């Protein structure tokens, strides 16, 4: 329909999808609407490796596992609005008809999926009303792999309308809430996964990450994630807000409730040889010797990157980082501060590459009156200003306000020609080469660091609407998308208002524009109890090593009695 009359189509589509979701939940078989039994609580307490063995031995039925997690997922939806498509009835049918392989390494395990992943018979709207009412005819490669492994896709989860935010809001499905504090975001763009996993309504899920979208939810919500390098995980059979965008590649990656599950899931998935399902995947088998080498290595060489040189970490995030460094040092590892090639340079390059189309592509899906993401709206609005107005604002920011950080991000913020785009790709490759040489420079034999430890974000979760101010404060994650490094996030602690208050000596007004936007929402009293994580950074295609090093860090924290306590699964 022609604008502005498509506004009425937009409102009707949103109501239709929300009514459909409510009807699907209300019509679930009776077992899903009854309280958890003691045997179901036992299922929720088991790791997926044990559950798989129980299913394969016939000691547990896959449908019983599905019902246990389905019950909690429904409760998670009531509290956090984390679900989009409800596939539970269909999942029971897939089990009954033998459409999932109960001899596979994930036999009987329910898996939640980010809304953008294609499942036959369901929409993948990415939160745009224009893409609703268009169910896909066949499963995408990710879902085919899951069913071949014996996994049971059962729900799809919330995301932001643009896929470019650490919040998860759109008109089609509404706003997703943080299970620890519903005034705050669970993260984005895989925020529904973060909320559902933290709540306990799923053990394993799949999200995507182009600037931190599986890592911010793990940090904000208190779960685990692994940002895989491109080529290690399938990318076909998904819907997106920016089709064709390859300047900073989006990667689909695993998220889980616990670290052992993250390792088991990642290993099992890669052992299925994803390159046979998706030609973009490297024929790179799982390498158990690398994992065991780093599980057993006596002394690890660990660099601590304390700041991205744009926004220093807030007290809660700095504390989580120091807790981790102290725990590792107590285990006898070599822990020291590092100062890599300037991360700010990566933020400038990555932001210009990601939005080189002038934000036209993701804006092209909007209907009249459709709500934009708070952060995307801000940088999209500036992108569309006439060049001469932007030049005056850049000059004012740089020379009058003397804010070189903010001015540097604004300087090239316009749609790129093909020639300009290629120039930015050259800058990206040169920057990656700098990091490669820098990392190799450590050690007498040039063996480099084992891993880097850094915050996943400068602050804990933002309040709803907070990305309007904090949209540019993503350097701690975006950096490693540009480098295409394998990176994990584990939760370490929670915000404590007694020790995480911002010192009175810190003047937010004197910070650069990016930092000012992030710190505008830092309030240790209001944030009390929100999770705080750290990032474990390896290099490209080092997923096995990163998972092993995540285990070493969590083991070191546990040895000091500081392992993160998951949010308890509530009574259902």
C-alpha positions, 0 to 999 in steps of 0.5 A: 500500500502507498504511504501514508496509508500503509500505516493502517496495514502496519498497525493491523499486522502488529495486532495480528502477530501479537494476537497469534502469539497469544493464541498459540500460547493459550492453545498449548496442550494442558501439560504446558500450563500446569506447574513444574513437576519434580521430574521436570525440575530435574530435567532443568537442572541437567546439563545438555550432555547428560540429557542427551544420554538420557534421551538416547538410552530411553530414560527420558522422552524428548517430549518431556524435555520439551515440556519442561522447557516450554513451561518455563519459556511461557513464564519467561514470556509473561515476565520479559516478553522475550518470545516471538514465534511459538513453535512448541506444538509443531516441535511436538509433531517433529518429535512424534514424526521422527523429523529430528534425529534422536541418535544425534549429539543433541538428541531431544534438546530444545533450542531457542532461535533468534527471530531472524533464523528461518523455520519452515511455516513461520515468519522471520520478520526481524520486527518489521511489519512488512515482513509478517504474514510471509512464512518460509516454505523450507527450513534454513541450513541452521535449522536443518543442522539442528534437526539432524543433530537431534535438537528441537527448535521450539521458540523464536526470540526478540530482537530490535527492528534494525538489528543495530541496537543493544536494546530489543524493541519493535512494534510487531512484538513489543519491548523485551525486558531484562529478567533481573530488572524489567526497567532495563534492556536484556541486550541486543540484538539477540536480546530475547535469547539473553532474557530467555536463557537467563530466566531458565526457559532455554539451555541453548540458543542461537543469535547473531552478532555484527557489533556485539549482538550475542555478547551484549545480551550475555553481559546484560542478562547474565548468560554465556555466548561465543562470537564465532569467526566468519566461516565457522557457523552457517549464515544462509537461511536467515532474514536480516535488516541489511542484506548484502552488507559485508563490510563488517560481517554478521555471524550466527553464534551460540548462546547458552545458560551455562559454560559446559553447555556452550562448549558441548553445543559448539563442539557438537554443531561443528562436528556435524560439518556445517560446510556440507549445509552452507558453502560459506562455511570453512571445512574446518573440523573441531580440533579437540587437541587445541581445546585440551592444550589450553585446558592443560597449559600450566601458565597462560599469558593473558593481556588485560585491555582495560579501556577502548580509549573511547569510554573507560569502563564504569566501576562495576565493569572495571571491578569485574575485569579486576576480579577476573585478572586477580583470580587468574593471577592467583592460579599462577598465570602471567597477567599484565596490562596491554595497549593494542593498536588504538581501538578507537580507530576500529570504531571509526572504520567499522561504523563507516563500513557497516553503514556505508549505504547511508542507512538506506537498506534497513530504513527501506523496510519501514512502513509509515509510522513504524517505530524506529530503534532509539539508537538507530534513529539518532545516527540515521537522522544525522546520516540523512542531513545535507552534507554542508550542515553536517560539515558545520556540526563536525567543525563545531564539535571538533574546534569549538567543543574540542571533542576529537573523539565524537568529531572523528566519528562524525567526519565521514558519516555519509553514504559511500560511493563504491570507490569510497567503500573500497578505501575503507576496506583497505583501512580495515585490512591495514588495521587487522594487519597491525593487530596481527603483528602486535599480537605476535610481538609478545614472547621471546619466540613470537608465540603471542598472547594466549588471550585478552581479557576486556569488558564487553561494554563500558556499562552494565545494561542500559535502561529502556530507551538508553541507546538513544544516548549510548548508541555509539558506545559499542567499541569493546565488542565492535572492535572484534567484529572488525578483526573477526576474532573468536570471543566469549563472554561469561558473567562474573558479578552483579552491580553492587551499589555499595562499591560500584558508585561513580566517584564524585571526582568523575565529571561526566560533563567533561567526557567526550560525546560517546562517553557522556552518552554511555555514562548518562545512564550509569546509576549503581543504585538503580542498576543494583543486581544487574549482571556484569561480564567480561570478554575472553578474546582469541584470534580468528578461528580460535573457538576451541582455544577461547572455550578452554580459556573461558573454562580456565577463567571460570575455574579460577573464579570458582576457586576463590568462591566468586563464580557467578550464580545464575538466576534461579528458575522460578516456581512455575 
